[in-house]
Amino acid sequence: MQFVYTPEGGERLSWPFDPMKLTSPEAMAIEKLTGMAFGSEWIESVQKGSMIAIHALLFVLLKRQRPQLKPDQVVFAFDEVGLEVDEDDEAALAADAEDGASEADPQSAASGPSTT
């Protein structure tokens, strides 16, 4: 999965969206900016489209290239950012959905596909 930022009239930037690869100072900055726990709360908020969560993510990613950047200097429109799913992610999401369906209905998972 890629986090993509395409500022109007600017160059498209993208980064792998793997929260577990963010450094501890980046995770701490995210917690400080959002008030959310870095783990599942913040990750879930990014995936749900929380502007606060996305702002913090974009800030720490841009700060890698511009160390003097301040959070209030990061200004963007919602349509300039997004998460892109690649083929590997789609396969993993489909497998997760299938596993979830099997867990939700153990009878159908145990009996397998119908042969009638």
N, C-alpha and C positions, 0 to 999 in steps of 0.2 A: 504494500500500500504506500502511496506517495502523498505527501502533503504538498500542495501546489499553491503558489502565490504568483499571480499575474497582474501587476499594477497597471492601471489604465495608461496606455502609451509607453509602458515599460517592458522590460525583458522578463520572460517567464522563468521563475525559479522553482525548483522542486527538491524535496528532501525525502528520504525514506521515513515513513511514519512508524517508528519503532520506539515507543516510549522507554523501553528498558535500556536503550542505548544512549539516552540523555545522561549527561554527567550529573553528579550530585549538586554542584552549584546551579545548574540549569533547573533541576527538579526543585531545588529550594526556592529559586526565583519564581517558578511557576506557583508554588504553594503560597509564597508571600503575595504575589500579584492577584491570585484568584481567591485565596482563603479556602481552597479545596485541598483535600488530601491528594498527594500526587498519584497514588495508586489508582484503583478502579474508579474513584469519584471523578477525578479530572479526566482520565482517559475516556470514560463514558460520556462526559460532558462535551469533549471535543467531537466525538462521534455523533452526538445528538445535535451538534451545531451551536453550542453555547458560544456567544461572541466573547465573553470574558475568557473562557478556556482557550479559544482559538487565538485571541489577542496575545495571551501569554506565550503560547507556542510560537507564534510568528516572531514575537519579540526575542525569545532565546535563540531562535534559528538565525535571525538577522544579526543578532549581537555577535555571533561567531565571526562574521566578516567585518563588523563595525563595533569594536569593543567599547567605544564611548557612547553608544546608542542608549537612550533613555526610553522607558516604556511609553511616555506620552508623545514621543516622536514617531511612534508606530501608528499610522493612520491608514485605514484601508476600508474598502467597501466589501460587504459580505460576498458579492459576486466575483471578487478578485481572489478568493481563497477556496480551497476545497480538498477533499480526499479523493484520490483516484485509485481504483481497485485494478490490479493487473490480473492476468490469467491465473497465476499461482494462488493469489488471494481468493479469486472466484471459486476455484476448486476447493480450497480449504473452507470457505464459507458454506459451500454446498454440502461438504462432508459434515460440518458442524450442524447444519440444519437437519441433515438426515439422521445424525446421532441423536439430536434433540427430539426428533419425531419418534424414534425408536424408544427413547427413555420415557416419553410421554405416554406411549401405548405399548407396554411390554408384551401384551398378548399378540399384537400383530407382528412385533419383532421376533417373538419366539416361534410363531407359526410359519413365518416366511411368506413369500408371495403365494397368492392363490393359484391353484393349478386347474381351476374349473373354467 
